[in-house]
Amino acid sequence: MKTERIQLDHGAGGRASQDLVAATFIPALANPILTQLNDSALLEFEGVRLAMSTDSYVVDPIFFPGGDIGSLAVHGTVNDLAMRGAQPLYLTAGFILEEGLQLSDLERLVSSMAKAAQEAGVQVVAADTKVVEKGKADRIFINTAGVGTIPPEVDVAGQNARPGDVLLINGPMGDHGIAVLSTREGLSFQTAIESDSAALNGLVAAMLEASSKVHVLRDPTRGGVATALNEVAKQSGVGIRLEESSLPVRREVNAACEMLGLDPLYVANEGKVLVLVAPEDAELVLNTMRQHPLGQEACIIGEAVSEHPGRVVLQTGIGGRRIVDMLSGEQLPRIC
Amino acid sequence: MKTERIQLDHGAGGRASQDLVAATFIPALANPILTQLNDSALLEFEGVRLAMSTDSYVVDPIFFPGGDIGSLAVHGTVNDLAMRGAQPLYLTAGFILEEGLQLSDLERLVSSMAKAAQEAGVQVVAADTKVVEKGKADRIFINTAGVGTIPPEVDVAGQNARPGDVLLINGPMGDHGIAVLSTREGLSFQTAIESDSAALNGLVAAMLEASSKVHVLRDPTRGGVATALNEVAKQSGVGIRLEESSLPVRREVNAACEMLGLDPLYVANEGKVLVLVAPEDAELVLNTMRQHPLGQEACIIGEAVSEHPGRVVLQTGIGGRRIVDMLSGEQLPRIC
């Protein structure tokens, strides 16, 4: 989709984002590391393997139930590193502030970052602050980049799924997206929906310690579970079969999605991980996840198959099947 | 300066920026690495020493004589790594795009980044793109973070200046700031003033190869030479004496500064390095710099002294002296 101007779709994490990356960024910047398109890059320094990743955060509103742009900026990048099996260690933080931002809001966000970093066991080692005139940004944007070490025996990447791998998720889908959207739109539901924003590195470390047969880890953020699985299916050249009846969604998130015309499969998560693991270790990994505070609601939702490589297919309750494509347009702008 | 709202001063790189960092960021995020406040952080992994740094770029306009926000985003972070004596290797790039940005402009900027990265010998290994609604950003903001390896024998840091060290710079001051400001304000001068934006890692490597007695490297970006030297004076606990008659400024930059009421000592550079080197190696390092394309106009501009620790003093032509403080307010907003 080569349009003449940037549209909100280009930032939604779905097909338009991918097309932009493929048409504009990859041709110019291509190198063997970047073009792997994993959540983080793998770097080698004299035998030390590091993962490195970056994300900018522009979520609107900057405070939402269950988190804020400060904690999100820590969790998001920590998780991108963890998805490579890395132990996240160091973050950088780049702040773009709009003139007129309340200093008390900035202080609250920085405290929230600090708390999130401490809980995740990472240090913010370098930072930068820029200020732009009122009306040239939207209160605050935060970029974080991070590095972490990958233990020698770990080999987790989007390319590694194999037919037969069992697909797990650590809990229900869509909490983050619905929490942010509800706040932004001033919607209220009977039960408050909180973002699932959380650092997943502890959960991931527990899984990798329990099993050496975890092949793929992917956090379904922008574009949701559907988009993340489409990426993995393409990277690994496998098909992915999803069992509709197994897909976990909170009742209140489901109700909100119905009201808003959204499919929870496409709604952003910030504390969820999709896991593809060899079938013989699936039960072990599932139990390990359930013993962790962030995996108590873990469940099996599908499997990798040799049919329909590159595609995700949903097995519906009545024996039907439908193709689940990646997010094709802008579903929820500025969700992270 | 504890104000209730963020002001443009807070992003100018001078005293207001420092006060914000000291009052808001350091107390919350403090750790032994961050609080060294060098251009980049020093990290150790099983004997491998890495420098890591980040900067966000919000320069207005995004295209200016001698560069653009794309090349600047590469040069700036490469230089922050080089100031620690590191060999820059890998960058991440985070793009925040305003809805409506011309795709052709984005393509031009990404090409410019790619060219700058190739020339500097670094790879962009991870990237992220966000899009915000029209009016919520200003065309494009770019964050880059970078890592590089520090050779075992290298020990360059803002804390290392000693009385007697000779102070050098690799060429005239203020080109970048005046080039950007002229374009923004639609000023035209008889001679076009181009930004000095350049990757300094090659020049730095040549200096460090020639001498093991380079103590401090610092790139005088926002806040200019005056602010950078004040930072070094404080970090090292030395005084710095500047010789006014030795300070290099292009004639046309000087004229522009006079017209605009600016002091070149406070105007941003993006391809300059301040060097403090033991006196016995000063001539050697100076000659090494002059043999490099980016150091042909290198010169000695002062020295570190034991008097007035923490302060920078300018020796004027007529035998007078005046204290050169760091930038105290907003001189040039969005210069980088």
HADDOCK unambig.tbl for C-alpha pairs under 7 A between the chains (distance, minus, plus):
assign (segid A and resid 4 and name CA) (segid B and resid 102 and name CA) 6.00 0.50 0.50
assign (segid A and resid 4 and name CA) (segid B and resid 103 and name CA) 5.21 0.50 0.50
assign (segid A and resid 5 and name CA) (segid B and resid 100 and name CA) 5.02 0.50 0.50
assign (segid A and resid 5 and name CA) (segid B and resid 101 and name CA) 5.34 0.50 0.50
assign (segid A and resid 5 and name CA) (segid B and resid 102 and name CA) 4.47 0.50 0.50
assign (segid A and resid 5 and name CA) (segid B and resid 103 and name CA) 4.90 0.50 0.50
assign (segid A and resid 6 and name CA) (segid B and resid 99 and name CA) 5.22 0.50 0.50
assign (segid A and resid 6 and name CA) (segid B and resid 100 and name CA) 4.99 0.50 0.50
assign (segid A and resid 6 and name CA) (segid B and resid 101 and name CA) 5.16 0.50 0.50
assign (segid A and resid 6 and name CA) (segid B and resid 102 and name CA) 6.36 0.50 0.50
assign (segid A and resid 6 and name CA) (segid B and resid 103 and name CA) 6.01 0.50 0.50
assign (segid A and resid 7 and name CA) (segid B and resid 99 and name CA) 5.01 0.50 0.50
assign (segid A and resid 7 and name CA) (segid B and resid 100 and name CA) 6.18 0.50 0.50
assign (segid A and resid 8 and name CA) (segid B and resid 99 and name CA) 5.91 0.50 0.50
assign (segid A and resid 8 and name CA) (segid B and resid 131 and name CA) 5.54 0.50 0.50
assign (segid A and resid 8 and name CA) (segid B and resid 132 and name CA) 6.56 0.50 0.50
assign (segid A and resid 8 and name CA) (segid B and resid 133 and name CA) 6.75 0.50 0.50
assign (segid A and resid 10 and name CA) (segid B and resid 131 and name CA) 6.59 0.50 0.50
assign (segid A and resid 11 and name CA) (segid B and resid 129 and name CA) 6.06 0.50 0.50
assign (segid A and resid 11 and name CA) (segid B and resid 130 and name CA) 4.59 0.50 0.50
assign (segid A and resid 11 and name CA) (segid B and resid 131 and name CA) 4.60 0.50 0.50
assign (segid A and resid 24 and name CA) (segid B and resid 107 and name CA) 5.99 0.50 0.50
assign (segid A and resid 25 and name CA) (segid B and resid 110 and name CA) 6.62 0.50 0.50
assign (segid A and resid 28 and name CA) (segid B and resid 110 and name CA) 6.58 0.50 0.50
assign (segid A and resid 28 and name CA) (segid B and resid 111 and name CA) 5.59 0.50 0.50
assign (segid A and resid 28 and name CA) (segid B and resid 114 and name CA) 5.86 0.50 0.50
assign (segid A and resid 29 and name CA) (segid B and resid 114 and name CA) 5.32 0.50 0.50
assign (segid A and resid 29 and name CA) (segid B and resid 124 and name CA) 6.56 0.50 0.50
assign (segid A and resid 33 and name CA) (segid B and resid 125 and name CA) 5.59 0.50 0.50
assign (segid A and resid 34 and name CA) (segid B and resid 124 and name CA) 6.78 0.50 0.50
assign (segid A and resid 34 and name CA) (segid B and resid 125 and name CA) 4.39 0.50 0.50
assign (segid A and resid 34 and name CA) (segid B and resid 126 and name CA) 5.61 0.50 0.50
assign (segid A and resid 40 and name CA) (segid B and resid 126 and name CA) 6.58 0.50 0.50
assign (segid A and resid 41 and name CA) (segid B and resid 125 and name CA) 5.99 0.50 0.50
assign (segid A and resid 41 and name CA) (segid B and resid 126 and name CA) 6.05 0.50 0.50
assign (segid A and resid 53 and name CA) (segid B and resid 92 and name CA) 6.84 0.50 0.50
assign (segid A and resid 53 and name CA) (segid B and resid 126 and name CA) 5.83 0.50 0.50
assign (segid A and resid 54 and name CA) (segid B and resid 92 and name CA) 6.13 0.50 0.50
assign (segid A and resid 54 and name CA) (segid B and resid 94 and name CA) 6.58 0.50 0.50
assign (segid A and resid 54 and name CA) (segid B and resid 126 and name CA) 6.55 0.50 0.50
assign (segid A and resid 54 and name CA) (segid B and resid 127 and name CA) 6.33 0.50 0.50
assign (segid A and resid 54 and name CA) (segid B and resid 128 and name CA) 6.59 0.50 0.50
assign (segid A and resid 55 and name CA) (segid B and resid 94 and name CA) 6.04 0.50 0.50
assign (segid A and resid 55 and name CA) (segid B and resid 128 and name CA) 5.46 0.50 0.50
assign (segid A and resid 56 and name CA) (segid B and resid 94 and name CA) 5.80 0.50 0.50
assign (segid A and resid 56 and name CA) (segid B and resid 128 and name CA) 6.82 0.50 0.50
assign (segid A and resid 56 and name CA) (segid B and resid 130 and name CA) 6.90 0.50 0.50
assign (segid A and resid 92 and name CA) (segid B and resid 53 and name CA) 6.85 0.50 0.50
assign (segid A and resid 92 and name CA) (segid B and resid 54 and name CA) 6.13 0.50 0.50
assign (segid A and resid 94 and name CA) (segid B and resid 54 and name CA) 6.56 0.50 0.50
assign (segid A and resid 94 and name CA) (segid B and resid 55 and name CA) 6.03 0.50 0.50
assign (segid A and resid 94 and name CA) (segid B and resid 56 and name CA) 5.79 0.50 0.50
assign (segid A and resid 99 and name CA) (segid B and resid 6 and name CA) 5.23 0.50 0.50
assign (segid A and resid 99 and name CA) (segid B and resid 7 and name CA) 5.04 0.50 0.50
assign (segid A and resid 99 and name CA) (segid B and resid 8 and name CA) 5.93 0.50 0.50
assign (segid A and resid 100 and name CA) (segid B and resid 5 and name CA) 5.04 0.50 0.50
assign (segid A and resid 100 and name CA) (segid B and resid 6 and name CA) 4.98 0.50 0.50
assign (segid A and resid 100 and name CA) (segid B and resid 7 and name CA) 6.18 0.50 0.50
assign (segid A and resid 101 and name CA) (segid B and resid 5 and name CA) 5.38 0.50 0.50
assign (segid A and resid 101 and name CA) (segid B and resid 6 and name CA) 5.19 0.50 0.50
assign (segid A and resid 102 and name CA) (segid B and resid 4 and name CA) 6.00 0.50 0.50
assign (segid A and resid 102 and name CA) (segid B and resid 5 and name CA) 4.47 0.50 0.50
assign (segid A and resid 102 and name CA) (segid B and resid 6 and name CA) 6.38 0.50 0.50
assign (segid A and resid 103 and name CA) (segid B and resid 4 and name CA) 5.23 0.50 0.50
assign (segid A and resid 103 and name CA) (segid B and resid 5 and name CA) 4.90 0.50 0.50
assign (segid A and resid 103 and name CA) (segid B and resid 6 and name CA) 6.02 0.50 0.50
assign (segid A and resid 107 and name CA) (segid B and resid 24 and name CA) 6.02 0.50 0.50
assign (segid A and resid 110 and name CA) (segid B and resid 25 and name CA) 6.65 0.50 0.50
assign (segid A and resid 110 and name CA) (segid B and resid 28 and name CA) 6.58 0.50 0.50
assign (segid A and resid 111 and name CA) (segid B and resid 28 and name CA) 5.59 0.50 0.50
assign (segid A and resid 114 and name CA) (segid B and resid 28 and name CA) 5.88 0.50 0.50
assign (segid A and resid 114 and name CA) (segid B and resid 29 and name CA) 5.35 0.50 0.50
assign (segid A and resid 124 and name CA) (segid B and resid 29 and name CA) 6.57 0.50 0.50
assign (segid A and resid 124 and name CA) (segid B and resid 34 and name CA) 6.81 0.50 0.50
assign (segid A and resid 125 and name CA) (segid B and resid 33 and name CA) 5.60 0.50 0.50
assign (segid A and resid 125 and name CA) (segid B and resid 34 and name CA) 4.40 0.50 0.50
assign (segid A and resid 125 and name CA) (segid B and resid 41 and name CA) 6.00 0.50 0.50
assign (segid A and resid 126 and name CA) (segid B and resid 34 and name CA) 5.61 0.50 0.50
assign (segid A and resid 126 and name CA) (segid B and resid 40 and name CA) 6.59 0.50 0.50
assign (segid A and resid 126 and name CA) (segid B and resid 41 and name CA) 6.04 0.50 0.50
assign (segid A and resid 126 and name CA) (segid B and resid 53 and name CA) 5.83 0.50 0.50
assign (segid A and resid 126 and name CA) (segid B and resid 54 and name CA) 6.55 0.50 0.50
assign (segid A and resid 127 and name CA) (segid B and resid 54 and name CA) 6.33 0.50 0.50
assign (segid A and resid 128 and name CA) (segid B and resid 54 and name CA) 6.58 0.50 0.50
assign (segid A and resid 128 and name CA) (segid B and resid 55 and name CA) 5.47 0.50 0.50
assign (segid A and resid 128 and name CA) (segid B and resid 56 and name CA) 6.82 0.50 0.50
assign (segid A and resid 129 and name CA) (segid B and resid 11 and name CA) 6.08 0.50 0.50
assign (segid A and resid 130 and name CA) (segid B and resid 11 and name CA) 4.62 0.50 0.50
assign (segid A and resid 130 and name CA) (segid B and resid 56 and name CA) 6.88 0.50 0.50
assign (segid A and resid 131 and name CA) (segid B and resid 8 and name CA) 5.57 0.50 0.50
assign (segid A and resid 131 and name CA) (segid B and resid 10 and name CA) 6.61 0.50 0.50
assign (segid A and resid 131 and name CA) (segid B and resid 11 and name CA) 4.63 0.50 0.50
assign (segid A and resid 132 and name CA) (segid B and resid 8 and name CA) 6.57 0.50 0.50
assign (segid A and resid 132 and name CA) (segid B and resid 334 and name CA) 6.68 0.50 0.50
assign (segid A and resid 133 and name CA) (segid B and resid 8 and name CA) 6.76 0.50 0.50
assign (segid A and resid 135 and name CA) (segid B and resid 135 and name CA) 6.66 0.50 0.50
assign (segid A and resid 135 and name CA) (segid B and resid 136 and name CA) 6.60 0.50 0.50
assign (segid A and resid 136 and name CA) (segid B and resid 135 and name CA) 6.60 0.50 0.50
assign (segid A and resid 136 and name CA) (segid B and resid 136 and name CA) 5.89 0.50 0.50
assign (segid A and resid 136 and name CA) (segid B and resid 137 and name CA) 4.71 0.50 0.50
assign (segid A and resid 136 and name CA) (segid B and resid 138 and name CA) 5.18 0.50 0.50
assign (segid A and resid 137 and name CA) (segid B and resid 136 and name CA) 4.71 0.50 0.50
assign (segid A and resid 137 and name CA) (segid B and resid 137 and name CA) 4.12 0.50 0.50
assign (segid A and resid 137 and name CA) (segid B and resid 138 and name CA) 6.79 0.50 0.50
assign (segid A and resid 138 and name CA) (segid B and resid 136 and name CA) 5.18 0.50 0.50
assign (segid A and resid 138 and name CA) (segid B and resid 137 and name CA) 6.80 0.50 0.50
assign (segid A and resid 143 and name CA) (segid B and resid 143 and name CA) 6.87 0.50 0.50
assign (segid A and resid 145 and name CA) (segid B and resid 145 and name CA) 6.34 0.50 0.50
assign (segid A and resid 334 and name CA) (segid B and resid 132 and name CA) 6.69 0.50 0.50
